[in-house]
């Protein structure tokens, strides 16, 4: 196949494999994004007189054909094409002749891949936000259903103070809502049109970068043409850093689930259908999926470091190193979405063992409560009360005296006594719900803006965007 840069010689086959084989496989995901960019670019070329009306129409028809083929995975990037941009241009040239050779006027593959990845990232971030939102909704339902179910709160892996199942679940909701803010910030940084930077230094044509940006539904044009190229990898890293925060929270969730479902804790039980077994121990019901979540948080950290390592210290302008950021970005987005789905699935299959939780809420959890009672009832300084209670509890522990438990009613009363904002008696679930609804509204606005622009660009019958595969 003809290469865009072809100048009358053949490249060594080993060099071609090393530089292009992996990239062409990854570019299968970018076909429609490259066509969207080319449609917008062609309209702009017509506006500045590079294309005639008939040529634009022919190109649009041919690009619509690519979009139709892409929907059924019939459009294939040939290894010899190196990348999606070459495959699209070769197809256009074959279909419409000289007009296909004009499509590359005023642009470079550098800003083509940038716009492809930006559009791809916008789609994937929107999908990620949906899955994050679904997990938050699932956790909120679980928290609301178990808001008065007492459980021990741990510090240093030892029982510390009284908590509740609802408060535990709601903590992850609020963590993920903070992660959503980072995700939204990454989306905003990514929502800049790079087209028109060419190889990083602009072109001697009166191109209309704003028109192309508007046609593609970007919030604005990324202004400085050198920074457009320098931002490659930086913006991908910002996206993966937001995803890393999500995975950090999910790794903690996974670790808690693994502990709380053990026989030693027995606080939760998970349906067998989401567990695996042992090849040698017939009784085993393993929550392997949470171990993988915990492990894959490390994979996400590796993706983040991979991108940051690639772009650190590079000189200004385009460098081929940037090509290596594509795989970790795509894999990171896949990983975050899959993990959010899995965590929501697990929560939907959790049964709470209220009896075991009540039995675990033994007297030592209320040592601090006892000290506070002495402060209130005896007007004693807290530090003095602390020492008195500490001696009593330590003596019981040293003598292995069993700690008494309280009734469910007594425990619920203690939960409700912690009535300050964010405590077990006032966990603020309605505040989390409001935050979630506002985030959902914001993402819906972003989705509508993006999808409307692409629909207008390609036509509703050819739309293939923001649809789960």
ABEGO torsion letter per residue (X at the ends): XBBAABAGBBBBAAAAAAAAAAAAAAAAAAAAAAAAAAAAAAAAAAAAGABBAAAAAAAAAAAAAAAAAAAAGABBBBAAAGBAAAAAAAAAAAAAEAAAAAAABGBBAAAAAAAAAAAAAAAAAAAAAAAAAAAAAAAAAAAAAAAABBBBBBBGGBBABBBBAAAAAAAAAAAAAAAAAAAAAAAAAABBBABGAEAGAEBBBBBBAAAAAAAAGBABBBABAAAAAAABGAAAAAAAAAAAAAAAAAAAAAAAAAAAABAAAGABBBBAAABBBBAABAABBBBAAAAAAAAAAAAAAAAAAAAAAAABGBBBEBBAAAAAAAAAAAAAAAAAAAAAAAAAAAAAABBBBAAAAAAABBAAAAAAAAAAAAAAAAGBBAAAAAAAAAAAAAAAAAAGBBBBBBBAAAAAAAAAABABBGBAABAGAAAAAAAAAAAAAAAAAAAAAAAAAAAAAAEAAABBBGBBX
